[in-house]
């Protein structure tokens, strides 16, 4: 394979391990970020290991974490990989700074998940990228508004979802008649408003399960709510077990804090693929037309009353709940296709990873 058609894909976790799990069938394909799709289009993709430095792995250097040291080693290595695609800013920024100083001469593209503030360091790093892809319109618009010089090389790529994986794990049956609502997510979740909303719903059969971190666990209590707290960096439930809970739920709740970051997007797409009705805090990072196509029930930020109304609707109208889940699944199949995502990536790689290297 010619070097010009080779891409080194790195992230702040092991992409090689993620690919192994995907091939084993216990990890959804969209967590390959489309690189499994472009592999079928003539690109030779090398998936990076965990970003743990090989040189002096136990040495602590001030200001340099494992991600930064991994990038330094990549920059110092012979230029085997001419095209480098970074799945996050965390694993890109130092490479961007090195490239801006002429110390990294390879093609470099980064995926931007959240709006980037226009600090001197961020501006210099992002200016050096050959291209920037964005996870949603929200991250793109905020970043480009702050740094207009990035506009010409900025592209909203979005994301995709592996619907076949959810069919294999959950099946295609509609939700059960259990009055179970599941909420999951470790970061920037507003479980307090959700639990206060539950307290306003007079139905003794209602059950709510919350899978969260210690930091996001609600302090409010209700006997119908069960809270499962994970450790500081760990999850309170395995991904496959969580999908099993989705299988038994009538709806999935994604209560989000109104922050200037991308939040909850993966969880929303999970729900679409799982054919479950979504109850979602309004947030601009979710590009999907939730209300226009009735893909979910939108709740205003910090609104316990809004959560109570959403839960009342779910309990009172099972037919609508099934219809909302079906709408979300149709949207996942038509607008979040992994094949289409791969085609968009392929076109952009052909544009920026030139064949004349």
Buried (B, 14 or more C-beta within 10 A) or exposed (E): EEEBBBBBBBBBBBBBBBBEBBEEEBBBBBBBBBBBBBBEBEBBBBBBEEBEBEEEEEEEEEEBBEBBBBBBBBBEEEEEBBBBBBBBBBBBBBBBBBBBEEEBEBBBBBBBBBBBEBEEEBBBBBBBBBBBBBBBBBBBBBBBEBBEEBEEBBBBBBBBBBBEBBBEBBEEEBBEEEBBBBBBBBBBBBBBBBBBBBBBBEEEEBBBBBBBBEEBBBEBEBEBBEBBBBEEEEBBBEBEEBBEBBBBBBBBBBBBBBBEBBBBBBBBBBBBBBBBBBBBBBBBBBBBEBEEBBBBBBBEBBBBEBBBBBBBBBBEEBEBBBEBBBBBBBBBEEBBBBEBBBBBBBEBBBEBBEEEB
